[in-house]
């Protein structure tokens, strides 16, 4: 059985070439995560899954086709992912890029940060987040920050990684100079966290994110011309939709993104 799938150009490049085996990192009704040779990760996602920027999305929903019930060996190649006799073929390219070159609106950013206040209190070590808000600094400071945050928390994508991913995407969107932090995260992630999280951090370093992250970034750049109440309603809605993603991932991603917007909204914020 062959089904059509949509995915980004970065995934197209990963599953090009001859067929080769892949290892299953995790299998769920909505998603199968696959590790390729060299450590890259791709996912097959149902229509009701979180739209990860490293995924191939098929038209079926998980109740119609629970992906964790597909039997057989896994291979990737020829623009396909094969699980036994079942094949997902990349037929349509989609963008997973967050918006770029946008300017944060102070009213919107301050409101979002207030709404995220409980996250810091629940974090076992809020110090790295405070350091992010001061700006990641030079190479040594960035390396130290990456070391303290990567792998912090449980799950396939620990919360410290998700905060970093949101911050990296925010840097891309709002023009914050983050090259030392990007370099430090990319260097340390392969051995400091899970394969899936390291792959998502590579996506974040390129400005690739789930749609809910891009939507919040866009709302945080609103001019506020319609008044604080209108901006507030938009911020609250976009923030709520992102926070609902996963168990803690959405809230952590939002925290990193809003932290980058806070840095960008300061007069001394550097630009890329």
Buried (B, 14 or more C-beta within 10 A) or exposed (E): EEBBBBBBEBBEEBBEEEEEEBEEBBBBBBBBBBBBEEEBBBBBBBBEBBBBBBBBBBEBBBEEBBBEEBEEEBBBBBBBBBBEEBBBBBEEEEEBBBBEEBBBBBBBBBBBBEBBEEBEEEBEEEEBBEBBBEBBBEEEBBBBBBEBBBBBBEBBBBBBBBBBBBBBBBBBBBBBBBBBBBBBBBEBBBEBBBBBBBBBBBBBBBBBBBBBBBBBBBBBBBEBEEEEEEBBEBBBEBBBBBBEBBEBBBBBBBBBBBBBBBBBBBEEBBEE
